[in-house]
Amino acid sequence: MLNEYLSQEGLVRRILTLNDLERRIKEGRPINIMMGQTFDDGHPSDLLKYSLFMMNLRDLLEIEGVEATTTILLADHFMTDFNKDMSKEDSVRLGRLREEFLERVNRVYGGDINVVYSSRLSKSSKYRKLLRRLGREGKSNLKFREALLQSVPEKYRGNPDALKYPFEEVACIAALGADVKVGPNYEIKYDVPAREAAPMMGFDPYVAIHLTNSRLFGEIPELDEDTKEGIEEFGILPYQFRSKGLMNHRINLGDYNQEEVDILISSTEDEDSLRDLIVIAELARQRVDERIALGFFENKQEDDLELDELRNLAKEEFHKYIAVPMGYK
């Protein structure tokens, strides 16, 4: 059932690699599942896809007889120390709001996701040791250096500190002992080099699972070519409500208004956006019903649904399995 679940095209974009996961299951040792998130002042509905997916994955692994844990790393020090996107005061306040939201998702949907802050993890001796090892490898191993440099935006690659960010990312993953990392499609940019670098660092490559792209709702305005191409290839960031300044085209579970959500869904022209929202609602249904299913459109012929039918189905399921259980008015 696990392989079938991970093969659902409406949910999983790619796995690097299924063979690695199968090997870990056969070994029978505990499997640590993690996801890294930055955050802002909202909680996009896409967050649920990842949280609910991780809960189901943990349950399926335990059905296979393997003990599993789930952790979300809130990457606060990446925003305050590296990107300079946020003050430390705002990071503490907004990080706590994201943590409270994730705790609420745990309560409602029967999850057991732990929350760890990167700022605290980065102070551990294990993390500092890994970071020093990465630094030494980066200086002595040109192949390793070039592989990780590909994860850095091209305009920053000439910066003397260009590798500091990916080094810290890899150190976070390794310090958490991650066997499986769940994330958006965009993370292939550093998952590939990080997996290649793992043997050089003396540990097994983690399994990277990329979920389907997060999408926008409503009438989408004209976008510049770079933004449009980026969204088409990688979707919108699932953990930052204000990603690319397109918050008016996302559902914010941190400031929920049912009427506004219905209007947004009703004005959505992109059928794939509606299907993605239905998948999220169906994941929620699986947790509410305490039954992991393999069909997101059970008893419904997806291809036969017209645009208005998809809109109505999205509104109905989102309200029934997300808005009501989460206690939104």
C-alpha positions as CSV (number, residue, x, y, z in Angstrom):
1,M,0.0,0.0,0.0
2,L,2.9,2.4,0.7
3,N,4.3,2.1,-2.8
4,E,0.8,2.7,-4.3
5,Y,0.3,5.7,-2.0
6,L,3.6,7.3,-3.0
7,S,2.8,6.7,-6.7
8,Q,-0.3,8.9,-6.8
9,E,0.3,11.6,-9.4
10,G,-2.1,14.0,-7.8
11,L,0.1,14.1,-4.7
12,V,3.7,13.1,-5.3
13,R,5.8,14.7,-8.0
14,R,9.0,12.5,-7.6
15,I,11.0,10.4,-5.1
16,L,14.7,10.3,-4.8
17,T,14.6,7.3,-4.6
18,L,12.0,4.7,-3.8
19,N,14.7,2.0,-3.7
20,D,16.4,3.9,-0.8
21,L,13.2,4.0,1.1
22,E,12.5,0.3,0.5
23,R,16.0,-0.6,1.7
24,R,15.5,1.4,4.9
25,I,12.2,-0.4,5.5
26,K,13.9,-3.8,5.1
27,E,16.6,-2.8,7.6
28,G,13.8,-2.3,10.1
29,R,15.4,0.6,11.9
30,P,13.5,3.7,12.9
31,I,12.8,6.2,10.1
32,N,13.0,10.0,10.7
33,I,10.8,12.0,8.4
34,M,11.3,15.8,8.2
35,M,10.4,19.0,6.4
36,G,12.0,22.4,6.5
37,Q,9.9,25.5,6.4
38,T,10.4,29.3,6.4
39,F,7.3,31.3,7.5
40,D,5.6,34.7,7.5
41,D,2.4,36.1,8.9
42,G,0.0,33.7,7.2
43,H,-0.6,29.9,7.0
44,P,-1.4,29.0,3.4
45,S,-3.7,26.0,2.8
46,D,-0.8,24.2,1.1
47,L,0.8,23.6,4.5
48,L,-1.9,21.0,5.1
49,K,-0.8,19.0,2.1
50,Y,2.6,18.5,3.6
51,S,1.5,18.0,7.2
52,L,-1.2,15.5,6.3
53,F,1.1,13.7,3.8
54,M,3.7,13.3,6.6
55,M,1.1,11.9,9.0
56,N,-0.1,9.4,6.5
57,L,3.5,8.4,5.5
58,R,4.3,7.8,9.2
59,D,1.2,5.6,9.7
60,L,2.0,3.6,6.5
61,L,5.6,3.0,7.6
62,E,4.3,1.8,11.0
63,I,1.9,-0.6,9.2
64,E,5.0,-1.9,7.5
65,G,6.4,-2.6,10.9
66,V,8.8,0.4,11.0
67,E,8.9,2.9,13.8
68,A,8.7,6.4,12.3
69,T,8.9,10.0,13.6
70,T,7.9,13.3,11.9
71,T,9.5,16.7,12.4
72,I,9.1,20.1,10.9
73,L,12.1,22.3,11.1
74,L,11.2,26.0,11.3
75,A,14.1,27.7,9.6
76,D,14.1,30.9,11.6
77,H,17.8,31.6,11.6
78,F,17.9,31.3,7.8
79,M,15.6,34.3,7.6
80,T,17.2,36.4,10.3
81,D,20.9,35.6,9.8
82,F,21.2,34.9,6.1
83,N,18.4,36.2,4.0
84,K,17.8,39.2,6.4
85,D,14.0,38.8,5.6
86,M,12.9,39.3,9.2
87,S,14.0,40.8,12.5
88,K,14.7,38.4,15.4
89,E,11.7,39.8,17.2
90,D,9.3,39.1,14.3
91,S,10.9,35.7,13.9
92,V,10.1,34.8,17.5
93,R,6.5,36.1,17.2
94,L,5.6,34.6,13.8
95,G,7.5,31.4,14.5
96,R,5.4,30.8,17.6
97,L,2.2,31.4,15.5
98,R,3.3,28.8,12.9
99,E,4.2,26.4,15.7
100,E,0.7,26.9,17.3
101,F,-0.9,26.3,13.9
102,L,1.0,23.1,13.4
103,E,0.0,22.0,16.9
104,R,-3.6,22.6,16.0
105,V,-3.2,20.5,12.8
106,N,-1.8,17.7,15.0
107,R,-4.8,17.8,17.4
108,V,-7.4,18.0,14.6
109,Y,-6.0,15.3,12.3
110,G,-4.3,13.0,14.8
111,G,-0.7,13.7,13.9
112,D,2.5,13.6,16.0
113,I,4.6,16.1,14.2
114,N,7.4,17.7,16.3
115,V,8.6,21.2,15.8
116,V,12.3,22.2,15.9
117,Y,13.7,25.7,15.4
118,S,16.9,25.9,13.2
119,S,18.3,28.6,15.5
120,R,18.3,26.2,18.4
121,L,19.5,23.2,16.4
122,S,22.4,25.3,15.0
123,K,23.8,25.7,18.5
124,S,24.1,22.0,19.1
125,S,27.6,20.4,19.1
126,K,26.5,17.9,16.5
127,Y,25.4,20.6,14.2
128,R,28.6,22.6,14.6
129,K,30.7,19.5,14.0
130,L,28.9,18.7,10.8
131,L,29.2,22.3,9.6
132,R,33.0,22.2,10.2
133,R,33.2,18.9,8.2
134,L,31.2,20.4,5.4
135,G,33.5,23.4,5.3
136,R,36.6,21.3,5.1
137,E,35.0,19.1,2.3
138,G,34.0,22.3,0.4
139,K,37.6,23.5,0.4
140,S,39.2,20.2,-0.6
141,N,36.7,18.6,-2.9
142,L,35.9,20.5,-6.0
143,K,33.2,18.1,-7.2
144,F,31.4,18.5,-3.9
145,R,31.7,22.3,-4.0
146,E,30.4,22.5,-7.5
147,A,27.5,20.2,-6.8
148,L,26.3,22.3,-3.9
149,L,27.0,25.6,-5.7
150,Q,24.3,24.6,-8.2
151,S,21.7,25.0,-5.5
152,V,22.6,28.7,-5.1
153,P,20.9,31.3,-7.3
154,E,23.3,32.1,-10.1
155,K,23.6,35.8,-9.2
156,Y,24.9,34.9,-5.8
157,R,27.5,32.2,-6.8
158,G,30.3,34.7,-7.0
159,N,29.8,35.7,-3.3
160,P,32.6,34.4,-1.0
161,D,29.9,33.2,1.4
162,A,27.8,31.6,-1.4
163,L,28.1,28.1,0.1
164,K,27.2,29.1,3.7
165,Y,23.5,28.7,3.1
166,P,23.5,25.2,1.5
167,F,26.1,24.1,4.0
168,E,23.8,25.1,6.8
169,E,20.8,23.4,5.1
170,V,22.7,20.1,4.8
171,A,23.9,20.4,8.4
172,C,20.3,20.8,9.6
173,I,19.1,17.7,7.7
174,A,22.1,15.7,8.9
175,A,21.8,16.9,12.5
176,L,18.2,15.9,12.7
177,G,19.2,12.4,11.4
178,A,16.7,12.7,8.6
179,D,16.1,9.5,6.6
180,V,13.2,11.0,4.5
181,K,12.9,14.7,3.7
182,V,9.5,15.9,2.3
183,G,9.4,19.2,0.4
184,P,8.2,21.1,-2.6
185,N,9.5,20.4,-6.1
186,Y,11.8,23.5,-5.9
187,E,14.0,21.6,-3.4
188,I,15.4,19.4,-6.1
189,K,18.0,22.2,-6.6
190,Y,19.7,21.2,-3.4
191,D,18.4,17.7,-2.7
192,V,20.3,16.3,-5.7
193,P,23.7,17.7,-4.7
194,A,23.1,17.0,-1.0
195,R,22.3,13.4,-1.7
196,E,25.4,13.1,-3.9
197,A,27.5,14.7,-1.1
198,A,26.2,12.4,1.6
199,P,28.7,9.5,1.1
200,M,31.6,12.1,1.1
201,M,30.3,13.1,4.5
202,G,30.1,9.6,5.8
203,F,26.3,9.2,6.0
204,D,23.5,7.7,3.8
205,P,21.7,9.9,1.3
206,Y,18.3,10.8,2.6
207,V,15.2,10.0,0.6
208,A,13.7,13.2,-0.9
209,I,10.0,13.2,-1.6
210,H,8.7,16.2,-3.6
211,L,5.0,16.8,-3.6
212,T,3.0,18.3,-6.5
213,N,3.3,22.0,-7.1
214,S,1.3,24.4,-4.9
215,R,-1.0,26.6,-7.0
216,L,-2.9,29.9,-7.1
217,F,-6.6,30.6,-7.0
218,G,-8.9,33.3,-8.4
219,E,-8.3,35.4,-11.4
220,I,-4.5,35.5,-11.8
221,P,-3.1,38.9,-12.9
222,E,-0.5,39.3,-15.7
223,L,2.9,38.2,-14.3
224,D,6.4,39.0,-15.5
225,E,8.0,36.2,-17.5
226,D,10.5,35.2,-14.8
227,T,7.7,34.9,-12.1
228,K,5.4,33.0,-14.5
229,E,8.1,30.6,-15.6
230,G,9.1,30.0,-12.0
231,I,5.5,29.2,-10.9
232,E,4.9,27.0,-13.9
233,E,8.1,24.9,-13.1
234,F,8.1,24.9,-9.3
235,G,4.7,26.3,-8.1
236,I,4.4,28.8,-5.3
237,L,6.1,28.3,-2.0
238,P,3.8,26.2,0.2
239,Y,5.0,27.6,3.5
240,Q,5.1,31.4,2.8
241,F,1.7,33.0,2.4
242,R,3.2,36.1,0.8
243,S,5.5,34.2,-1.6
244,K,6.0,36.4,-4.8
245,G,3.5,38.9,-3.4
246,L,0.6,36.8,-4.6
247,M,-1.2,36.4,-1.2
248,N,-4.5,37.6,-2.7
249,H,-4.6,34.3,-4.7
250,R,-4.1,32.0,-1.8
251,I,-6.2,30.7,1.1
252,N,-4.9,31.9,4.5
253,L,-5.7,29.5,7.3
254,G,-4.3,32.0,9.7
255,D,-7.0,34.6,8.9
256,Y,-9.9,32.5,7.6
257,N,-13.0,33.8,6.1
258,Q,-15.4,31.3,4.5
259,E,-17.1,33.8,2.2
260,E,-13.8,35.1,0.8
261,V,-12.6,31.5,0.3
262,D,-15.8,30.6,-1.6
263,I,-15.4,33.7,-3.8
264,L,-11.8,32.8,-4.5
265,I,-12.6,29.3,-5.5
266,S,-15.6,30.4,-7.6
267,S,-13.4,32.7,-9.6
268,T,-10.7,30.1,-10.2
269,E,-10.2,29.2,-13.9
270,D,-7.3,26.8,-13.5
271,E,-8.7,23.2,-13.1
272,D,-5.4,21.9,-11.8
273,S,-5.6,24.5,-8.9
274,L,-9.0,23.1,-8.0
275,R,-7.9,19.5,-8.2
276,D,-5.0,20.3,-5.9
277,L,-7.3,21.8,-3.4
278,I,-9.6,18.8,-3.6
279,V,-6.5,16.5,-3.0
280,I,-5.7,18.5,0.2
281,A,-9.3,18.2,1.3
282,E,-9.3,14.5,0.6
283,L,-6.1,14.1,2.6
284,A,-7.9,15.8,5.5
285,R,-10.9,13.4,5.0
286,Q,-8.6,10.4,5.3
287,R,-7.4,11.7,8.6
288,V,-10.9,12.6,9.8
289,D,-12.2,9.1,8.7
290,E,-9.0,7.4,10.1
291,R,-8.7,5.6,6.8
292,I,-5.8,6.1,4.4
293,A,-7.3,5.7,0.9
294,L,-5.6,5.5,-2.5
295,G,-8.2,7.3,-4.6
296,F,-8.6,11.0,-4.2
297,F,-11.7,11.0,-6.4
298,E,-13.4,8.0,-4.9
299,N,-16.8,7.4,-6.6
300,K,-16.2,10.5,-8.7
301,Q,-14.9,10.5,-12.3
302,E,-12.4,13.4,-12.2
303,D,-12.1,13.7,-16.0
304,D,-15.9,14.0,-16.4
305,L,-16.2,17.0,-14.0
306,E,-16.8,20.4,-15.6
307,L,-15.2,23.5,-14.2
308,D,-18.2,24.5,-12.1
309,E,-18.5,21.0,-10.7
310,L,-14.8,21.1,-9.7
311,R,-15.4,24.5,-8.0
312,N,-18.4,23.2,-6.1
313,L,-16.6,20.0,-5.1
314,A,-13.6,22.0,-3.9
315,K,-15.8,24.3,-1.8
316,E,-17.8,21.4,-0.4
317,E,-14.9,19.3,0.6
318,F,-12.7,22.1,1.8
319,H,-15.5,23.3,4.1
320,K,-16.5,19.8,5.3
321,Y,-13.0,18.4,6.0
322,I,-10.9,21.5,6.7
323,A,-13.0,24.5,7.8
324,V,-15.3,22.6,10.1
325,P,-12.8,20.3,11.8
326,M,-10.3,23.2,12.2
327,G,-13.1,25.3,13.9
328,Y,-13.3,28.1,11.4
329,K,-16.5,30.1,11.2
